[in-house]
Amino acid sequence: MSAHGKEMRHALARVRHVVLDMDGTLYRGQQLFATTLPFLERLRRLNIGYTFLTNNTSLSKVDYVAKLRCFGIEAVEEEIYTPADTAIAYLRDRLPHVRTIAVLGTPSLCRQFEEAGFTVVWDAPEAVIVGFDTTLSYERLCRAAYWIAAGLPFVATHPDLVCPTDEPTVLVDCGAICACLTAATGRQPIVLGKPDPAILVELCQRLDLERAEVAMVGDRLYTDMVMAQQAGVLSVLVLSGEATAAEAAASLRPPDLIVAHVGAFGEQLERAYRDN
């Protein structure tokens, strides 16, 4: 075994918790990958914890629990993180005066903000929040541009330009919607979500884990992998979603580990545990 192989085997043997991107990593659109359920069962058998972390804010955590259950994955809200959590924390910490917000987002996302104590309005809001809005209308897009141009805080839940799908279409995501608003207003948003490492750092603290004991698994170089690298946890790229092997090889800072899918990562984890 090469020196690099031994080093990776040692790093994998230290992993006690895995943070999992969802769309493109565990499933694509409405199609669950065949390797997902066996992988999660392997983690449980190895006594490795896991948390679900997505940049997709089209669903609230309650709705994600229901979606995962439809795939045969049992989860609770506390195991799921989305940039809506980060946006709520940002508003409370950085903009404590803001109670009314205009949200370019789905009804599910709006409910999550309302449950956190905010009022979603389009008449005289105090800030504009932009998420992955699959219900986007031209009227609301123009209203958002008006309030952004007027100088209100402009917050994007995440930077993703498109959302992975198994359908013959391109799902325009939050980053692309914000690009339209920036072109119309000349203002850049405050961008939250991955690759901001804050969620990973907080999770390590909450679970009392060293960063070397955590692996971030995802399919995107510019969000999942950058987040892992900035947080100092093991970065694992799966090639089941957006990024290709060629793109990973050409990146200035390649991921620590590149695998075809989560099943292959699980196999490497188990071998490392067995041989340790």
C-alpha positions in Angstrom: 0.0 0.0 0.0 1.3 3.5 -0.9 2.1 6.1 1.8 -1.0 8.0 0.6 -3.2 4.9 0.9 -2.0 4.2 4.4 -2.6 7.9 5.4 -6.2 7.7 4.0 -6.9 4.4 5.7 -5.8 5.9 9.0 -8.0 9.0 8.3 -11.0 6.9 7.6 -10.5 4.8 10.7 -10.8 8.0 12.8 -14.2 8.9 11.3 -17.0 8.8 13.9 -19.6 11.0 12.1 -20.6 11.5 8.5 -22.3 14.7 7.2 -24.3 13.8 4.1 -25.4 16.1 1.3 -28.7 14.7 -0.1 -29.6 15.5 -3.7 -26.9 14.1 -6.0 -25.4 12.1 -3.1 -28.2 10.0 -1.6 -30.7 10.5 -4.4 -31.2 12.4 -7.6 -34.6 14.2 -7.9 -37.1 11.5 -7.0 -34.8 8.5 -7.6 -33.1 7.0 -4.6 -29.6 5.6 -5.5 -29.4 1.8 -5.0 -26.4 2.2 -2.8 -28.0 4.6 -0.3 -29.9 2.3 2.1 -27.1 -0.3 2.4 -24.7 2.6 3.0 -26.8 4.0 5.9 -27.2 0.5 7.3 -23.4 0.0 7.2 -22.9 3.3 9.1 -25.3 2.1 11.8 -23.5 -1.2 12.0 -20.2 0.5 12.4 -21.7 2.8 15.0 -20.9 5.9 12.9 -23.4 8.7 13.3 -24.7 10.8 10.4 -26.4 14.1 9.7 -28.2 15.2 6.6 -27.1 18.6 5.2 -28.6 20.2 2.1 -28.4 23.5 0.4 -31.9 22.9 -1.1 -34.3 25.2 0.7 -37.4 24.3 -1.3 -38.5 22.1 1.7 -38.6 22.7 5.4 -37.1 20.3 7.8 -40.5 18.8 8.5 -41.0 18.2 4.8 -37.5 16.7 4.4 -38.3 14.2 7.2 -41.4 13.2 5.2 -39.4 13.0 1.9 -36.7 10.8 3.4 -39.4 8.5 4.9 -40.8 8.1 1.4 -37.4 6.8 0.4 -37.3 4.4 3.3 -35.0 6.6 5.4 -36.1 7.3 8.9 -34.9 10.7 10.2 -35.9 13.3 12.7 -35.7 17.1 12.3 -32.6 17.4 14.6 -30.7 15.3 12.0 -31.4 17.7 9.2 -29.7 21.0 8.5 -30.6 23.4 5.7 -29.5 27.0 5.0 -32.9 28.1 6.3 -31.4 27.3 9.8 -28.4 29.5 9.0 -30.6 32.3 7.6 -32.7 32.3 10.8 -29.6 32.4 13.0 -28.2 35.2 10.8 -31.3 37.3 11.1 -31.4 36.8 14.9 -27.7 37.5 15.4 -26.9 40.2 12.8 -30.3 41.8 12.2 -32.1 41.5 15.5 -34.5 44.4 14.6 -35.9 42.5 11.6 -39.2 40.8 12.2 -40.9 41.1 8.8 -39.3 39.6 5.7 -40.1 39.2 2.0 -39.2 35.7 1.0 -38.6 34.4 -2.6 -39.2 30.8 -1.6 -41.7 28.0 -1.5 -44.7 27.9 1.0 -42.7 25.3 2.8 -39.7 27.6 3.3 -42.0 30.5 4.3 -43.6 28.3 7.0 -40.2 27.5 8.5 -39.5 31.3 8.8 -42.9 31.9 10.3 -42.5 29.0 12.8 -39.2 30.8 13.9 -41.2 33.9 14.7 -40.9 36.0 11.5 -43.7 37.5 9.5 -43.6 37.0 5.7 -44.9 40.0 3.9 -44.5 41.9 0.7 -45.9 45.2 2.0 -43.0 47.1 3.7 -40.7 44.2 4.7 -37.5 44.9 6.7 -35.3 42.4 4.7 -35.5 40.3 1.5 -34.6 36.6 1.8 -34.0 34.5 -1.4 -34.1 30.7 -1.4 -34.7 28.0 -4.0 -38.1 29.1 -5.2 -39.8 26.5 -7.3 -43.0 28.6 -7.1 -41.3 31.8 -8.4 -43.5 34.3 -10.2 -42.5 37.3 -12.2 -44.6 39.6 -9.9 -42.8 38.5 -6.7 -39.4 38.6 -8.5 -40.0 42.3 -9.4 -41.3 43.1 -5.9 -38.1 41.6 -4.4 -36.0 43.7 -6.8 -37.9 46.8 -5.7 -37.1 46.3 -2.0 -33.5 45.3 -2.7 -33.0 48.4 -4.8 -34.5 50.4 -2.0 -31.6 49.3 0.2 -33.1 46.5 2.4 -30.8 43.7 3.6 -30.6 41.1 0.7 -29.9 37.6 2.0 -29.4 34.5 -0.1 -29.9 31.2 1.7 -27.2 29.5 -0.5 -25.1 30.0 -3.7 -26.2 27.0 -5.9 -26.9 28.0 -9.5 -28.9 24.8 -10.4 -30.5 21.9 -8.5 -29.7 18.3 -9.6 -32.7 16.6 -11.2 -33.5 13.3 -12.9 -36.0 15.2 -15.2 -35.2 16.6 -18.7 -35.0 20.2 -17.5 -32.7 22.7 -15.7 -33.9 23.7 -12.2 -32.8 27.3 -11.7 -31.6 27.6 -8.1 -31.1 30.4 -5.6 -27.7 31.6 -7.0 -29.2 32.1 -10.5 -32.2 33.9 -9.1 -29.9 36.2 -7.1 -27.8 36.8 -10.3 -31.0 38.1 -11.9 -31.7 40.4 -9.0 -28.1 41.6 -8.9 -28.3 42.5 -12.6 -31.6 44.4 -12.0 -30.5 46.3 -8.8 -26.7 46.4 -8.9 -26.6 44.9 -5.3 -24.9 41.6 -4.3 -26.6 39.4 -1.6 -25.2 38.2 1.6 -24.7 34.5 0.8 -25.2 31.8 3.4 -25.3 28.0 3.3 -22.6 25.8 1.9 -19.6 26.5 1.5 -19.8 28.5 4.7 -18.2 26.2 7.2 -20.1 27.5 10.2 -22.6 24.6 10.3 -19.9 22.0 10.3 -17.9 23.8 13.0 -21.1 24.1 15.1 -22.0 20.5 14.6 -18.5 19.3 15.7 -18.9 21.4 18.9 -22.5 20.2 19.6 -21.5 16.5 19.1 -18.2 17.0 21.0 -16.2 15.7 18.0 -12.8 16.5 16.8 -12.8 17.7 13.2 -10.6 14.7 12.2 -13.5 12.5 13.4 -16.0 14.0 10.8 -16.3 13.4 7.1 -18.4 15.6 4.7 -19.8 13.7 1.7 -21.2 15.5 -1.3 -21.3 15.8 -5.0 -20.3 19.5 -5.5 -16.8 20.9 -5.5 -17.7 24.5 -4.9 -20.0 23.9 -2.0 -19.6 20.5 -0.3 -15.9 20.1 -0.8 -15.0 23.8 -0.2 -17.1 23.7 3.0 -15.3 20.6 4.2 -11.9 22.0 3.5 -12.6 25.3 5.2 -14.0 23.5 8.2 -11.0 21.1 8.4 -12.9 17.9 8.1 -12.4 15.0 5.7 -13.7 15.9 2.2 -15.3 13.0 0.3 -16.6 13.7 -3.3 -19.1 11.3 -4.8 -19.4 11.2 -8.6 -23.1 10.4 -8.6 -24.2 14.1 -8.9 -22.8 17.2 -10.4 -19.0 17.0 -10.3 -17.0 14.8 -12.7 -13.7 13.0 -12.0 -12.0 15.4 -14.6 -13.3 18.5 -12.8 -12.1 17.1 -9.4 -8.6 16.3 -10.8 -8.4 19.8 -12.3 -9.4 21.6 -9.1 -6.8 23.7 -7.3 -7.5 21.8 -4.1 -8.8 18.3 -4.8 -11.0 16.5 -2.3 -9.3 14.1 0.2 -11.2 11.2 -1.4 -13.1 10.7 -4.6 -15.5 7.7 -5.0 -18.1 6.7 -7.5 -21.0 6.7 -4.9 -21.7 6.5 -1.2 -21.6 2.7 -1.3 -18.0 2.8 -2.4 -17.2 5.2 0.5 -18.9 2.8 2.9 -16.8 -0.1 1.7 -13.6 1.9 2.3 -14.8 3.0 5.7 -15.5 -0.6 6.7 -12.1 -1.8 5.5 -10.4 0.9 7.4 -12.3 0.0 10.6 -11.5 -3.7 10.1 -7.8 -3.1 9.5 -7.3 -0.5 12.2 
